[in-house]
Amino acid sequence: MLCVRWYLRYPLSYRHLEEMMAERGLSVDQTTVYRWVQAYAPEIEKRCKADLKPTNDSWRVDETYIKIKGEWKYLYRAVDSAGNTIDLMLSAKRDAKAAQNFFLQSFKSLS
């Protein structure tokens, strides 16, 4: 769970996390970390959303795609300039409607 949390919170790659765990005496493959992120990120998002830190007015949006249970999903993530996560959203589609829904959801979470 620590690897998943660090991956979602900090700009780390799966390879970085593999090396960090090796420094702590744990042998974890980067593919395993990738699978953990796919499996546990939605649950972490659901449980932690209410406890996110307050953010400042400057923020940006990251977008990537990940495979979850054999299906490709788009992960949208809003991050402020201090690196605090504002909001996360998984979407089956990458289109204007999905982006608009994410922005509206993000604006609501700011207020």
C-alpha positions as CSV (number, residue, x, y, z in Angstrom):
1,M,0.0,0.0,0.0
2,L,2.9,2.3,0.7
3,C,4.1,1.9,-2.9
4,V,0.6,2.7,-4.3
5,R,0.3,5.8,-2.0
6,W,3.8,7.1,-3.0
7,Y,3.0,6.5,-6.7
8,L,-0.2,8.5,-6.5
9,R,1.2,11.3,-4.3
10,Y,4.7,11.9,-5.8
11,P,6.1,11.9,-9.3
12,L,7.7,8.5,-9.0
13,S,8.0,5.8,-11.6
14,Y,7.4,2.1,-11.0
15,R,11.2,1.6,-11.3
16,H,11.9,4.2,-8.7
17,L,9.5,2.5,-6.3
18,E,11.2,-0.9,-7.0
19,E,14.6,0.7,-6.1
20,M,13.2,2.3,-2.9
21,M,11.8,-0.9,-1.7
22,A,15.1,-2.7,-2.4
23,E,16.8,-0.1,-0.2
24,R,14.5,-1.1,2.5
25,G,15.2,-4.8,2.1
26,L,12.1,-5.8,0.1
27,S,12.2,-7.4,-3.3
28,V,9.3,-6.0,-5.3
29,D,9.2,-6.0,-9.1
30,Q,8.0,-2.9,-10.9
31,T,5.3,-4.9,-12.7
32,T,4.0,-5.9,-9.3
33,V,3.8,-2.2,-8.2
34,Y,2.0,-1.5,-11.5
35,R,-0.6,-4.2,-10.7
36,W,-1.0,-2.9,-7.2
37,V,-1.7,0.6,-8.5
38,Q,-4.3,-0.7,-10.9
39,A,-6.0,-2.8,-8.2
40,Y,-5.9,-0.4,-5.2
41,A,-5.9,3.2,-6.6
42,P,-9.8,3.4,-7.0
43,E,-10.3,2.2,-3.4
44,I,-7.7,4.6,-2.0
45,E,-9.3,7.5,-4.0
46,K,-12.7,6.6,-2.5
47,R,-11.5,6.4,1.1
48,C,-9.1,9.4,1.0
49,K,-11.1,12.0,-1.0
50,A,-12.7,13.5,2.1
51,D,-9.3,13.9,3.8
52,L,-7.3,15.7,1.1
53,K,-5.3,18.7,2.2
54,P,-6.5,22.2,1.4
55,T,-5.0,23.5,-1.8
56,N,-3.9,26.8,-3.3
57,D,-5.3,28.6,-6.3
58,S,-2.7,27.4,-8.8
59,W,-3.2,23.9,-10.1
60,R,-2.7,21.7,-13.2
61,V,-4.2,18.5,-14.6
62,D,-2.4,15.3,-15.4
63,E,-3.9,12.6,-17.6
64,T,-2.7,9.1,-18.3
65,Y,-4.2,5.7,-19.1
66,I,-3.9,2.5,-17.1
67,K,-5.2,-1.0,-17.4
68,I,-7.6,-2.1,-14.7
69,K,-8.8,-5.7,-14.7
70,G,-7.9,-6.0,-18.4
71,E,-9.6,-2.8,-19.5
72,W,-7.9,0.5,-20.4
73,K,-9.1,3.5,-18.3
74,Y,-8.1,7.1,-18.3
75,L,-6.9,8.6,-15.0
76,Y,-7.3,12.3,-14.6
77,R,-5.6,13.9,-11.7
78,A,-5.7,17.6,-10.6
79,V,-2.6,18.7,-8.6
80,D,-1.9,22.2,-7.1
81,S,1.5,23.9,-7.3
82,A,2.6,22.5,-3.9
83,G,2.0,18.9,-5.2
84,N,-1.3,18.3,-3.2
85,T,-3.8,16.2,-5.0
86,I,-7.1,18.1,-5.6
87,D,-9.1,15.4,-7.2
88,L,-8.8,12.1,-9.1
89,M,-11.2,10.5,-11.7
90,L,-11.2,7.3,-13.7
91,S,-13.0,7.4,-17.0
92,A,-13.6,4.8,-19.7
93,K,-13.5,7.4,-22.4
94,R,-11.1,10.2,-23.2
95,D,-13.2,12.9,-24.7
96,A,-14.4,16.5,-24.1
97,K,-17.4,15.3,-22.0
98,A,-15.1,13.3,-19.7
99,A,-12.7,16.2,-19.3
100,Q,-15.6,18.6,-18.6
101,N,-17.0,16.3,-16.0
102,F,-13.6,16.1,-14.3
103,F,-13.1,19.9,-14.3
104,L,-16.6,20.4,-12.8
105,Q,-15.9,17.7,-10.2
106,S,-12.6,19.3,-9.4
107,F,-14.1,22.8,-9.0
108,K,-16.7,21.4,-6.6
109,S,-14.1,19.8,-4.5
110,L,-12.2,23.1,-4.2
111,S,-15.2,24.9,-2.7
